[in-house]
Amino acid sequence: MSTVSTTTSRRIEAPAERVLAALADYRGTRPRLLPEHFTDYEVVSGGQGAGTAVRWRLHATRTRVRDVLADVSATDAHGFTEADRNSSLRTTWRVEADGPGASEVLVTNEWTGAGGVGGFFERTFAPRGLDRIYGELLDNLAVDVAR
């Protein structure tokens, strides 16, 4: 088994503080950002940044669905991590200023992958799928914070 990792990034025309606050708002903003691959979204506790617990179903494909129950913790002033209680999946969000009034957002997903032939396919195709899914989420974020 090995670690599988994928990072998706976007430059967003909004200040880093506004972008980070939007991402950390699990009750208000986050549900508006989620593409169709996220269903049954629910804030379990908290709702704003570190200390929040949130659940959803991630539909990676039509048949591959993962139940996620994530605990949110701060990494530093520029980001936070969602750690899934049900698996080794960790999603890290990082927002950095990128000039006046703009931000660079990086979302990294990491987990312990399967071995053997199944692991080969997972390492080959899962990062592409997650890049597409989280790319949609970041596109939605760009529109939302521009309002």
Backbone hydrogen bonds, N-H to C=O, Kabsch-Sander energy under -0.5 kcal/mol:
donor,donor_aa,acceptor,acceptor_aa,energy
4,V,111,W,-3.3
6,T,109,N,-2.0
8,T,107,V,-2.5
10,R,105,V,-1.9
12,I,10,R,-0.5
12,I,103,S,-2.9
14,A,12,I,-2.1
19,V,15,P,-2.1
20,L,16,A,-2.9
21,A,17,E,-2.1
22,A,18,R,-2.0
23,L,19,V,-2.3
24,A,20,L,-2.0
25,D,21,A,-0.6
25,D,22,A,-0.9
26,Y,24,A,-1.4
26,Y,47,G,-1.8
27,R,47,G,-1.1
30,R,25,D,-2.9
32,R,28,G,-0.5
32,R,29,T,-1.2
33,L,29,T,-1.0
33,L,30,R,-1.1
34,L,30,R,-1.1
38,F,35,P,-2.1
39,T,37,H,-0.5
39,T,57,R,-2.4
42,E,55,R,-2.6
44,V,42,E,-0.6
44,V,53,A,-2.4
45,S,53,A,-1.8
49,G,24,A,-2.7
51,G,72,V,-2.7
52,T,49,G,-1.6
53,A,45,S,-2.1
54,V,70,A,-2.4
55,R,42,E,-3.1
56,W,68,V,-2.0
57,R,39,T,-3.0
58,L,56,W,-0.5
58,L,66,R,-3.0
59,H,37,H,-3.4
59,H,57,R,-0.6
60,A,58,L,-1.1
60,A,64,R,-1.7
61,T,64,R,-1.4
65,V,63,T,-0.9
66,R,58,L,-2.6
68,V,56,W,-3.0
68,V,66,R,-0.6
70,A,54,V,-3.1
71,D,83,A,-2.3
72,V,52,T,-2.8
73,S,81,T,-2.4
75,T,79,G,-1.8
76,D,79,G,-1.2
79,G,76,D,-1.3
80,F,93,W,-1.6
81,T,73,S,-3.2
82,E,91,T,-3.1
83,A,71,D,-2.5
83,A,81,T,-0.6
84,D,82,E,-0.6
84,D,89,L,-2.6
85,R,69,L,-3.3
87,S,84,D,-0.7
90,R,110,E,-2.5
91,T,82,E,-2.6
92,T,90,R,-0.5
92,T,108,T,-2.9
93,W,80,F,-3.0
94,R,106,L,-2.5
95,V,78,H,-3.0
96,E,104,E,-2.3
98,D,99,G,-0.6
98,D,102,A,-2.6
102,A,99,G,-1.4
103,S,12,I,-2.8
104,E,96,E,-2.9
105,V,10,R,-2.9
105,V,103,S,-0.5
106,L,94,R,-2.8
107,V,8,T,-2.7
108,T,92,T,-2.6
109,N,6,T,-2.7
110,E,90,R,-2.2
111,W,4,V,-2.0
113,G,2,S,-3.6
113,G,111,W,-0.7
119,G,115,G,-1.7
120,F,116,G,-1.7
121,F,117,V,-2.1
122,E,118,G,-2.3
123,R,119,G,-2.8
124,T,120,F,-1.7
125,F,121,F,-3.0
126,A,121,F,-0.5
126,A,122,E,-1.7
129,G,125,F,-2.0
130,L,126,A,-2.8
131,D,127,P,-2.3
132,R,128,R,-1.9
133,I,129,G,-2.5
134,Y,130,L,-3.0
135,G,131,D,-1.7
136,E,132,R,-1.9
137,L,133,I,-1.7
138,L,134,Y,-2.4
139,D,135,G,-2.3
140,N,136,E,-2.4
141,L,137,L,-2.2
142,A,138,L,-2.3
143,V,139,D,-1.7
144,D,140,N,-2.5
145,V,141,L,-2.7
146,A,142,A,-0.8
147,R,144,D,-1.0
